[in-house]
Amino acid sequence: MNEAPYELSRGRVENYLRCKACFWLEQIHKVKPPEIPSFTLNTTTDILLKRDADAVRGRSTLPLWEKAGLGHMIPWQHDHLENWANSLHYGLNDTYFNTVHDETNIKFGGGLDDVFLNTKTKQLHIVDYKSQAQGTRSPIKYEVKPSSLNDPWKIGYKRQMDMYIWVARRKGFNVSGTGYFVYVDAQHKDIEGMLIDDDPSIAWMKFNASIIPYKADTSWIEPILIEIKSFLMNQAFCPEHTPKGDDFTGCDVGRYANAMMAALGK
């Protein structure tokens, strides 16, 4: 009888890609890296965007999608969609967002934000909600920088989409290779500050909203799962930490350790 599959979340795979030492410590010795505070504002925008989609789910599109020339895209209705969004219990059973990779016996998955149906092609598209506040203030004017996936730290966003498309296809769904990122970008309002409501105890923040298509590459996922299994079976000691660099690979633990040792002359 085969052993139970080894559960590995999308986030843990990302950890492996960034720093094998951090991955080894967490998977082998349950030593988690230092935690950063949760971004509750980001979580709130995700909830609100999902709520807007739920209001028309399975029936019609949303104004933002219509304006982007994607009026044929509608939020998809499925009985397991709420389970798919549950990242904490992704491995509970096959109604959650996971798949078992037979060659490695790894149960791999996570929690996605949303799925839209292309009413023209009948394919599904994975949708990820993102929020940021990247507008720049110059001495002369306030400049709005269009949202994009070009910043180096967003490689993790792209890999996340790759992985979710791969899992959804393995679950038997007709999933397009194009995923969509829905970005809401908080706008700093210069001298106006927050927009105060008629009730002065209520303030509003404006966001620019956009939809960015992304053509996924899933070819790397299966080789990485095979590599991870070999790593877990054969790596008897903790490898060197990969220090975070300007390209945002690596980890802060490695960056801090290197800087500390250099300061001490060691």
Stockholm file with secondary structure:
# STOCKHOLM 1.0

chainA/1-266         MNEAPYELSRGRVENYLRCKACFWLEQIHKVKPPEIPSFTLNTTTDILLKRDADAVRGRSTLPLWEKAGLGHMIPWQHDHLENWANSLHYGLNDTYFNTVHDETNIKFGGGLDDVFLNTKTKQLHIVDYKSQAQGTRSPIKYEVKPSSLNDPWKIGYKRQMDMYIWVARRKGFNVSGTGYFVYVDAQHKDIEGMLIDDDPSIAWMKFNASIIPYKADTSWIEPILIEIKSFLMNQAFCPEHTPKGDDFTGCDVGRYANAMMAALGK
#=GR chainA/1-266 SS CCCCCEEEEHHHHHHHHHCHHHHHHHHHHCCCCCCCCCCHHHHHHHHHHHHHHHHTTTTCCCHHHHHTTCTTEEECCCTTHHHHTCSTTTTSSTTSSEEEETTTTEEEECCCCEEEEETTTCCEEEEEEEEECCCEECSSCEECCCCCSCSGGGHHHHHHHHHHHHHHHHTTCCBCSEEEEEEEEECCCGGGCSEECSSTTCEECCEEEEEEEEECCCTTHHHHHHHHHHHHHHCCSCCCCCBCCTTSCSBHHHHHHHHHHHHTTC
#=GC SS_cons         CCCCCEEEEHHHHHHHHHCHHHHHHHHHHCCCCCCCCCCHHHHHHHHHHHHHHHHTTTTCCCHHHHHTTCTTEEECCCTTHHHHTCSTTTTSSTTSSEEEETTTTEEEECCCCEEEEETTTCCEEEEEEEEECCCEECSSCEECCCCCSCSGGGHHHHHHHHHHHHHHHHTTCCBCSEEEEEEEEECCCGGGCSEECSSTTCEECCEEEEEEEEECCCTTHHHHHHHHHHHHHHCCSCCCCCBCCTTSCSBHHHHHHHHHHHHTTC
//
